[in-house]
């Protein structure tokens, strides 16, 4: 389960924010497209922390 909300302006589950239930992105491609359209972030691509860590580490 993810730790923090990715919706702009939401501070849920951040140190200063309210504790809320958050959900992982769906694996189904069509459901994922719908979720991404509902999140108002331009060019947002969800990634797992592990994948992001390895990508960042390989660039340094």
C-alpha positions as a Markdown table, in Angstrom:
| # | Residue | x | y | z |
|---|---|---|---|---|
| 1 | Unk | 0.0 | 0.0 | 0.0 |
| 2 | Unk | 1.4 | 3.5 | -0.8 |
| 3 | Unk | 2.3 | 5.8 | 2.0 |
| 4 | Unk | 1.3 | 9.2 | 0.7 |
| 5 | Unk | -1.4 | 10.7 | -1.5 |
| 6 | Unk | -0.2 | 11.9 | -5.0 |
| 7 | Unk | -3.2 | 14.2 | -5.6 |
| 8 | Unk | -2.1 | 17.9 | -5.7 |
| 9 | Unk | -3.0 | 19.7 | -2.5 |
| 10 | Unk | -3.7 | 16.6 | -0.5 |
| 11 | Unk | -1.5 | 16.3 | 2.5 |
| 12 | Unk | -2.9 | 13.0 | 3.7 |
| 13 | Unk | -0.3 | 10.7 | 5.3 |
| 14 | Unk | 2.4 | 13.4 | 5.3 |
| 15 | Unk | 4.0 | 14.3 | 8.6 |
| 16 | Unk | 1.8 | 17.4 | 9.0 |
| 17 | Unk | -1.3 | 15.9 | 7.3 |
| 18 | Unk | -4.2 | 13.9 | 8.4 |
| 19 | Unk | -3.9 | 10.1 | 8.3 |
| 20 | Unk | -6.1 | 8.8 | 5.5 |
| 21 | Unk | -6.5 | 5.5 | 3.6 |
| 22 | Unk | -4.6 | 5.6 | 0.3 |
| 23 | Unk | -4.7 | 3.0 | -2.5 |
| 24 | Unk | -2.3 | 1.6 | -5.0 |
| 25 | Unk | -2.8 | 2.4 | -8.7 |
| 26 | Unk | -4.8 | -0.3 | -10.5 |
| 27 | Unk | -2.9 | -2.8 | -12.6 |
| 28 | Unk | -5.7 | -2.9 | -15.2 |
| 29 | Unk | -4.7 | -0.6 | -18.0 |
| 30 | Unk | -8.2 | 0.9 | -18.6 |
| 31 | Unk | -8.8 | 1.5 | -14.9 |
| 32 | Unk | -5.3 | 3.1 | -14.6 |
| 33 | Unk | -6.1 | 5.5 | -17.5 |
| 34 | Unk | -9.3 | 6.6 | -15.7 |
| 35 | Unk | -7.4 | 7.2 | -12.4 |
| 36 | Unk | -4.7 | 9.2 | -14.2 |
| 37 | Unk | -7.4 | 11.4 | -15.9 |
| 38 | Unk | -9.0 | 12.1 | -12.5 |
| 39 | Unk | -5.7 | 13.3 | -11.0 |
| 40 | Unk | -5.0 | 16.9 | -12.1 |
| 41 | Unk | -1.2 | 16.5 | -12.6 |
| 42 | Unk | 0.3 | 17.2 | -16.0 |
| 43 | Unk | 2.5 | 14.4 | -17.4 |
| 44 | Unk | 2.2 | 12.3 | -14.2 |
| 45 | Unk | 3.5 | 8.8 | -14.4 |
| 46 | Unk | 3.0 | 6.6 | -11.3 |
| 47 | Unk | 6.1 | 4.6 | -10.2 |
| 48 | Unk | 6.9 | 2.4 | -7.3 |
| 49 | Unk | 9.5 | 3.7 | -4.8 |
| 50 | Unk | 11.8 | 0.8 | -5.7 |
| 51 | Unk | 11.7 | 1.5 | -9.4 |
| 52 | Unk | 12.3 | 5.2 | -8.8 |
| 53 | Unk | 15.2 | 4.5 | -6.5 |
| 54 | Unk | 17.0 | 2.3 | -9.0 |
| 55 | Unk | 16.4 | 4.8 | -11.9 |
| 56 | Unk | 17.8 | 7.7 | -9.7 |
| 57 | Unk | 20.8 | 5.7 | -8.5 |
| 58 | Unk | 21.7 | 4.6 | -12.1 |
| 59 | Unk | 21.8 | 8.3 | -13.2 |
| 60 | Unk | 24.4 | 9.4 | -10.6 |
